[in-house]
Amino acid sequence: MSHEKIETLIVGGGQAGLAMSEHLGKRGLPHLVVERARIAERWRSERWDSLVANGPAWHDRFASKAFDHIDAEGFAPASMIVNYLEEHAREIKAPVRCAVEVTSLRRKGDGFLADTSAGLIEARNVVAATGAFQRPVIPDIVPNSFGIPQIHTAHYRNPGQLPEGGVLVIGAGSSGVQIADELCAAGRRVYLSVGPHDRPPRRYRGRDFVWWLGVLGLWNAKAAAPGAEHITIAVSGVNGGRTIDFRRLAGSGVTLVGMAQAFAGGAMRFAPDLAANIAAGDRNYLSMLDAADAYVEKEGLDLPAEPQAREMAPDPECVTHPLLKLDLAEARIGSIVWATGYALDFGWLNVDAFDSKGRPIHDLGVSPTPGLYFLGLAWLSRRASPFIWGVWHDAEHLAGVIAKRG
């Protein structure tokens, strides 16, 4: 078995690992990036066919590299993001070694020893750059023994992949909403389970919502508001980008239901919270408009008023008289798509760097274990941390810390 030594080992060849490589390379610090499969693998094999970025091309990128062959206000498809990251790796001459999986990592002296599928790697520093979307989560609600196909959004590709019949989509963040919309457009009978969510405007007064997050200082928020740590964001770049409108979805044929609570006797039961969840999303949307209007007035900006943005259609029948129980056989449901997010999975990291709930302990990505760093996690340093442009800035910070460690 081979045994090599490197100053810094970066685990993960996605956006986090490449951002880290760029900043270490700029400082002339030797390092190696190992990737279990291919560069940007999650963008390749864990995203659906029609996925596009949720932010415009001028924003969802590294500060050092713009997208080619797309309008700055456009939304890059997943394939373009893969090409972008591959090009970036070539341009910075990132030392990426693909098809190398780290199976375990442990302390050795003042550094670490990694067991990998290609042998042992000894490193003084290790950056865990495996990101925030590691292990798909499917709640233990519908037993596999029931026999209905269930998949997570990580494994959904297109409507033709699913068996015939209606589809129950559980989760109404960006993924759930976009997939439900796509399935409905493909002629499927769709039920969409809607929980608590934020619903920002896609554009307002001529500016994309990511621009508003920037000027309002929200990208730099250090932590989620109390009680909002697990609130999903309903936003989409599909079809040129448009504000998510659950009422429009209902009008197109999607049946909205509340949060999925329990399953028994072949039927899914939903909480009576649909109207409250829609109303809370409306309040979030309107609060964003209020903040934007106040900013325009304060700064004296010449951005056209948009009073029609505050107009909302009446609540549809499925909201005013919500369905609380759905017999899957009776409704001819052929499959369930779970848009229920991801959990962290650091089972390979055999280092005392986690709290009682298995969450990494760190200060802006710097672990209390000397030489160990985390990158790409949600709220690592601020709200922007898990996104392409945000992880680039976090990597710059960590590179400086590593350089000082020597």
C-alpha positions in Angstrom: 0.0 0.0 0.0 1.3 3.4 -0.9 2.1 6.0 1.8 2.7 9.6 0.9 3.0 12.9 2.8 1.5 16.3 1.9 1.4 19.6 3.8 -2.4 20.0 3.4 -5.0 17.5 2.3 -8.3 18.8 1.0 -11.1 16.2 1.1 -13.7 17.0 -1.6 -13.4 18.2 -5.2 -16.5 20.3 -5.4 -16.8 24.1 -5.2 -15.5 24.1 -1.6 -12.4 22.0 -2.4 -11.6 24.0 -5.5 -12.0 27.3 -3.7 -9.6 26.1 -1.0 -7.1 24.9 -3.6 -7.2 28.3 -5.4 -6.3 30.2 -2.2 -3.7 27.8 -1.0 -2.1 27.9 -4.5 -2.0 31.7 -4.5 0.0 31.5 -1.3 2.3 28.8 -2.7 1.2 26.3 -0.1 1.6 22.7 -1.2 -1.6 20.7 -1.0 -3.6 17.8 -2.6 -7.3 17.6 -3.3 -8.9 14.1 -3.3 -12.3 13.5 -4.7 -14.2 10.2 -4.3 -15.6 10.4 -7.8 -15.2 13.3 -10.2 -14.9 17.1 -9.9 -18.3 18.5 -9.0 -19.8 15.0 -8.6 -22.9 16.2 -6.8 -23.7 18.6 -9.6 -23.3 15.7 -12.0 -25.2 12.8 -10.4 -27.2 14.1 -7.6 -29.2 16.8 -9.4 -32.3 16.5 -11.7 -31.9 17.1 -15.4 -33.6 20.5 -15.6 -32.0 22.0 -12.6 -30.6 25.5 -12.9 -28.8 27.7 -10.3 -31.0 29.6 -8.0 -29.0 32.7 -8.4 -28.0 34.6 -11.6 -24.6 34.0 -13.3 -23.2 37.3 -12.1 -23.6 36.2 -8.5 -23.4 32.4 -8.3 -19.7 32.1 -9.1 -16.2 32.5 -7.7 -15.0 36.1 -7.3 -12.0 35.1 -9.5 -13.9 33.7 -12.5 -17.0 34.7 -14.5 -19.3 32.4 -16.4 -18.8 32.2 -20.2 -21.6 31.8 -22.8 -24.5 33.0 -20.6 -26.1 36.3 -19.9 -25.0 37.7 -16.5 -28.7 37.8 -15.5 -29.3 34.2 -16.6 -29.3 31.1 -14.5 -26.7 28.4 -15.3 -27.9 24.8 -15.7 -26.1 22.1 -13.7 -24.1 21.0 -16.7 -22.7 24.5 -17.2 -21.8 24.6 -13.5 -19.9 21.4 -13.9 -18.0 22.8 -16.9 -17.3 26.0 -14.9 -15.8 24.1 -12.0 -13.7 21.8 -14.3 -12.4 24.9 -16.2 -11.5 26.6 -12.9 -9.6 23.5 -11.7 -7.6 23.5 -14.9 -6.9 27.3 -14.8 -5.6 27.3 -11.3 -3.8 24.0 -11.9 -5.5 22.4 -8.9 -3.8 19.2 -7.8 -7.0 17.2 -7.9 -6.9 13.4 -7.6 -10.2 11.9 -8.6 -11.6 8.4 -7.7 -9.9 8.5 -4.3 -12.2 8.1 -1.3 -11.1 8.9 2.2 -12.5 6.0 4.3 -11.1 7.2 7.7 -8.9 9.9 9.1 -7.2 10.0 12.5 -4.6 12.0 14.4 -1.0 11.1 14.0 1.5 13.3 15.9 0.7 16.9 15.2 -1.0 16.0 11.9 -3.3 13.3 10.5 -3.3 10.0 8.7 -5.9 9.3 6.1 -6.9 5.9 4.9 -8.0 6.2 1.3 -9.0 3.8 -1.5 -5.6 4.5 -3.0 -3.4 4.1 0.1 -2.3 6.2 3.1 -1.9 9.9 3.0 -0.2 11.7 5.9 -0.9 15.5 6.2 -0.1 18.2 8.6 -3.4 20.0 7.8 -6.8 18.6 6.6 -9.7 20.6 5.2 -13.0 18.7 5.2 -14.6 20.3 2.1 -17.4 17.8 1.5 -20.0 20.6 1.7 -23.4 20.9 3.3 -25.4 18.5 1.2 -23.9 15.1 2.2 -26.5 12.5 3.1 -30.0 12.7 1.7 -32.6 12.5 4.5 -35.9 10.6 4.1 -38.0 10.7 7.3 -39.1 7.3 8.6 -42.8 7.8 7.8 -43.8 5.5 5.0 -42.4 2.0 5.5 -40.6 0.4 2.5 -42.8 -2.6 3.1 -45.8 -0.6 1.8 -44.4 -1.1 -1.7 -44.7 2.4 -3.1 -41.5 3.8 -4.7 -39.9 6.5 -2.7 -36.9 8.6 -3.8 -35.1 11.7 -2.5 -34.6 14.7 -4.7 -30.9 13.7 -4.9 -32.0 10.7 -7.0 -34.8 12.3 -9.0 -34.0 13.0 -12.6 -37.1 13.7 -14.7 -40.9 12.8 -14.8 -40.2 9.8 -17.1 -38.1 8.2 -14.4 -41.1 7.8 -12.1 -43.7 5.0 -12.4 -47.1 5.9 -13.8 -49.6 7.6 -11.5 -49.8 10.6 -9.3 -46.9 11.9 -7.2 -46.7 13.1 -3.7 -43.9 15.6 -3.3 -43.0 16.3 0.4 -41.1 19.5 1.1 -41.7 22.9 -0.5 -38.3 24.5 -0.6 -36.6 25.3 -3.9 -36.2 21.6 -4.9 -39.7 20.4 -4.0 -41.5 23.4 -5.6 -39.5 23.1 -8.9 -40.0 19.3 -9.1 -43.7 19.6 -8.3 -44.1 22.2 -11.0 -42.2 20.1 -13.6 -44.3 17.0 -12.8 -47.5 18.9 -13.1 -46.4 20.3 -16.5 -45.7 16.8 -17.6 -49.3 15.8 -16.9 -48.9 14.2 -13.5 -51.4 14.5 -10.7 -49.3 16.2 -8.0 -49.8 16.7 -4.3 -47.3 19.1 -2.7 -46.7 19.0 1.1 -45.9 22.6 2.2 -44.2 23.3 5.5 -42.8 26.5 7.0 -40.7 28.4 4.4 -39.3 31.8 3.4 -40.5 33.1 0.0 -38.4 36.0 -1.3 -39.3 37.8 -4.5 -37.2 36.6 -7.5 -36.8 40.2 -8.7 -38.1 43.5 -7.3 -37.7 47.0 -8.7 -35.4 45.7 -11.4 -33.0 43.8 -9.1 -32.6 40.1 -8.3 -33.3 39.1 -4.8 -29.6 38.1 -4.3 -28.7 41.7 -5.0 -31.2 42.8 -2.3 -29.8 40.3 0.2 -26.4 41.9 -0.5 -27.3 45.6 -0.1 -29.5 44.8 2.9 -26.6 43.0 4.6 -28.5 39.7 4.8 -25.8 37.6 3.1 -23.5 38.6 6.0 -25.9 37.5 8.7 -23.8 35.5 11.2 -26.6 33.1 12.2 -30.2 32.3 11.4 -32.9 34.1 13.3 -34.1 32.1 16.4 -36.6 29.4 15.3 -35.6 29.8 11.6 -32.6 27.5 11.5 -34.4 24.9 9.5 -36.7 27.1 7.4 -36.5 26.3 3.7 -36.2 28.9 1.0 -38.7 28.8 -1.9 -36.9 30.4 -4.9 -36.3 29.3 -8.5 -34.2 30.3 -11.5 -36.3 28.1 -13.8 -37.7 29.7 -17.0 -35.5 32.8 -16.5 -36.4 33.0 -12.8 -39.7 33.9 -11.3 -41.1 34.3 -7.8 -42.5 31.1 -6.3 -46.2 31.5 -6.1 -48.0 28.6 -4.4 -51.4 30.0 -5.5 -50.2 29.8 -9.1 -49.0 26.2 -8.5 -52.5 25.4 -7.2 -54.1 27.1 -10.2 -52.0 24.9 -12.6 -53.3 21.8 -11.0 -51.0 21.0 -8.0 -52.9 20.2 -4.8 -51.3 21.8 -1.8 -51.4 20.1 1.6 -49.9 20.7 5.0 -46.8 19.1 6.5 -46.8 15.3 6.3 -47.3 14.0 9.8 -47.9 10.3 9.8 -48.8 7.3 7.6 -51.1 4.5 8.5 -53.5 2.2 6.7 -52.2 3.3 3.3 -53.0 6.9 4.0 -50.8 10.0 4.6 -52.1 12.4 7.2 -51.2 16.1 7.0 -51.1 18.8 9.7 -53.8 21.5 9.5 -51.1 24.1 9.0 -51.2 24.8 5.3 -52.9 28.2 5.4 -50.6 29.3 8.2 -47.5 28.2 6.3 -48.7 30.1 3.2 -49.5 33.2 5.2 -46.1 33.1 6.9 -44.4 32.8 3.5 -46.4 35.8 2.4 -45.3 37.8 5.4 -41.6 37.0 4.6 -42.2 38.0 1.0 -43.8 41.4 2.0 -41.1 42.1 4.6 -38.5 41.8 1.9 -40.4 44.3 -0.3 -40.7 46.6 2.7 -37.0 46.4 3.4 -36.1 47.0 -0.2 -38.5 50.1 -0.4 -36.9 51.5 2.7 -33.4 51.1 1.3 -34.4 52.7 -2.0 -35.8 55.7 -0.2 -32.8 56.0 2.2 -30.3 55.8 -0.6 -32.3 57.9 -3.1 -32.0 55.2 -5.8 -33.7 55.6 -9.1 -35.4 52.1 -9.1 -38.9 52.1 -10.5 -41.7 51.4 -8.0 -43.5 48.1 -8.4 -46.8 48.3 -6.6 -48.2 45.2 -8.5 -45.7 43.1 -6.6 -47.9 43.3 -3.6 -51.0 42.0 -5.3 -51.9 38.4 -4.3 -54.6 36.2 -5.8 -57.2 34.7 -3.4 -56.3 31.5 -1.6 -57.3 28.5 -3.7 -59.8 25.8 -2.5 -57.0 23.5 -1.4 -55.8 26.1 1.1 -59.2 27.3 2.4 -60.4 23.7 2.7 -57.2 21.7 3.2 -57.0 18.0 2.7 -55.9 16.3 5.9 -55.8 12.7 4.8 -54.7 11.2 1.5 -55.4 7.5 0.7 -52.5 6.8 -1.7 -54.2 3.9 -3.5 -57.5 5.8 -3.9 -55.6 8.9 -5.2 -53.6 6.6 -7.5 -50.3 7.8 -6.1 -47.5 5.9 -7.9 -44.5 7.4 -6.1 -43.3 9.8 -3.4 -40.5 12.3 -3.9 -38.9 13.5 -0.7 -37.6 17.1 -0.8 -36.5 16.9 2.8 -32.9 18.1 2.7 -29.6 16.6 3.8 -27.7 15.7 6.9 -24.0 15.9 7.6 -22.0 12.7 7.3 -18.5 12.8 8.8 -18.3 9.1 9.7 -14.9 9.0 8.1 -13.5 11.7 10.5 -12.3 9.9 13.6 -11.2 13.0 15.4 -12.6 14.6 18.5 -14.1 17.6 16.8 -17.9 17.2 17.1 -20.5 18.1 19.7 -23.0 15.7 21.3 -25.2 15.9 18.2 -22.4 15.1 15.8 -22.1 18.6 14.5 -18.6 20.0 13.7 -17.2 22.3 16.4 -15.5 25.2 14.8 -14.9 29.0 14.8 -15.3 30.3 11.2 -14.3 26.8 10.0 -11.3 26.4 12.3 -11.6 23.3 14.4 -10.3 23.2 18.0 -8.3 20.2 16.8 -5.1 21.9 15.5 -4.7 21.5 11.8 -8.3 20.5 11.1 -10.7 22.8 9.1 -14.2 22.7 7.8 -15.4 24.4 4.6 -18.7 24.6 2.8 -21.0 24.1 5.7 -24.2 26.2 6.2 -23.6 29.2 8.4 -19.9 28.4 8.6 -19.2 32.2 8.9 -22.4 33.7 7.6 -25.5 33.0 5.5 -23.5 32.9 2.2 -21.2 30.2 3.4 -22.6 27.1 1.5 -23.0 28.9 -1.8 -20.4 29.1 -4.6 -19.5 32.8 -4.0 -19.7 32.5 -0.3 -17.5 29.4 0.0 -14.8 31.2 -2.0 -14.5 33.9 0.6 -14.5 31.4 3.5 -11.7 29.5 1.8 -9.7 32.7 1.5 -9.9 33.1 5.3 -8.9 29.5 6.0 -6.0 29.7 3.7 -4.7 32.6 5.7 -5.1 30.6 8.9 -3.2 27.6 7.4 -0.4 29.9 6.2 0.1 31.3 9.7 0.2 27.8 11.2 3.2 27.0 9.0 
